[in-house]
Amino acid sequence: MALYRSFFSKRQRPDPLNQGCQPLRMYPHKDRIFGLDFVYQNVTTFRRHKYLETLKNRYQTLGTTYGVRVFNRRGILTSDPENIKTILSTRFKDYSLGNRVPIMGPLLGRGIFVSDGQDWSHSRALLRPNFVKEQVADLRMIETHLAQLLKLIPSDGRTVIELQDLFLRFTLDSATDFLFGHSLHTLSRGTAKDQQFGQAFALALDDIALQFRLGPWRALRRPNREALAAYEICRGYVEGFVSDAIAYRQGKANSSDKNSSDRSYFLKELAQATDDRDRIRDELLNILIAGRDTTASLLGSLFYVLARHPDVWQKLRSEVAAQLQGAAPNYEQLRNLQYTRYCINETLRLYPPVPNNTKMAVCDTILPRGGGPKGDGPVFVPKGCTMIYTVYAMHRRTDLFGPDAEEYRPERWATQRFSWEFLPFNGGPRICLGQQYALTEAMYVLVRFAQTFQTIEARDSAPWTEQLTLTLSSSNGVKVRLKGA
């Protein structure tokens, strides 16, 4: 115990940076040496699909920023928008990705989601030109895959369909088409090689999510040979497309490659910018995770709530009908569908695809809030401290979003404007490059569903139960009945 106290007293040593900082409220550990009580509660609530609710309740009890000590390591958890702004923007250079690199690196290499410093700056500069309006505004590819999705959905108003899995397949098809110029076609046929990649990719992401959950116990587990093989399958599959793209650019592609190159796609443009095959492969796999999982999470949550709010569905359909007259929308028309966007925003508020995130302090630094008896004073953050910011809890704070913060009410967006209080796509220099693509795809799907189906009815009376992997989804799926318009 003396050693334990000595360690943390050294971390709070007198320092010019520390002057004016106030004590941080701490989690009331029962195990004051290793903090195993905190870990045990996290593990048990995760298994019961109540982890996010537990985090939210802790903030309500302990305040919007508090500290923990686990295995002689200090952590700070926050749902305060000013602190999150500091971590992601104001003092951006004071923080790194922490344990994300060793966990995700075997699949994602040096890509944008697992790099810091100059590597990250290079990745962002390389990828940014591929998310310009011209790329995002071309909706023909989305319509192609959406048409295939709609063929699989009964419209008799009686048959129950599970939408969540269909949305995962849809976003995988559209994301691979957008990135590689070649879709996996999981909604229809798909080659054996495509199917193998799709299965390996899902297994790889499950393994990564498990490692994050294991935390410090990750080092004790045996190597998962099946997952390691899945990593190799994924990287090898993408490398084939990279080779073809570079060969085409060099004028050595065969005729089938030429036929497929008439339209612009992500890989083709990336191969124009660099010859680094490993870099291209890594970036493609990074963007594929966001393209599949993030948008599928949003779509699943969106239709989960709409199936339980028939009044919202009919109001949305009225707006779509009045402005589009039954025609498929173009990009500019999507942007003018105000209530439709409110529905998207309200879903992202209550069910952010990435509800919890971490950083690590790379130097001694400070947070502006969380110290003192009222929690409004600055807090000292020692080098090596793990920072956990919980967007899920922040988005449900009644002092930020009103007394009905737990309710799905799209109309709130007509009168309120939010800044760092609303953060579904991160913020600061690392704000999601593909957020406009994800929002455009989700809005297009929502509009086309509103044009195709008169009613949507929930066929699962169970309350929302979280399924937390790399993204958030409903553990019970999205079971609905739809009736054609």
Secondary structure by P-SEA (a helix, b strand, c coil): caaaaaaaaaaaccccccccccccccccccccccaaaaaaaaaaaaaaccaaaaaaaaaaacccccccccccbbbbbbccaaaaaaaccccccccccccccccccccccccccccccaaaaaaaaaccccccccccccaaaaaaaaaaaaaacccccccccccaaaaaaaaaaaaaaacccccccccccccaaaaaaaaaaaaaaaaaaaaaaaccccccccccaaaaaaaaaaaaaaaaaaaaaaaaaaccccaaaaaaaccccaaaaaaaccccaaaaaaaaaaaaaaaccaaaaaaaaaaaaaaacaaaaaaaaaaaaaccccccccaaaaaaaaaaaaaaaaaaaacccccccbbbbcccccccccccccccbbbbbcccbbbbbbaaaaaacccccccccccccccccccccccccccccccccccccaaaaaaaaaaaaaaaaaacccbbbbccccccccccccbbbbccccccccccc
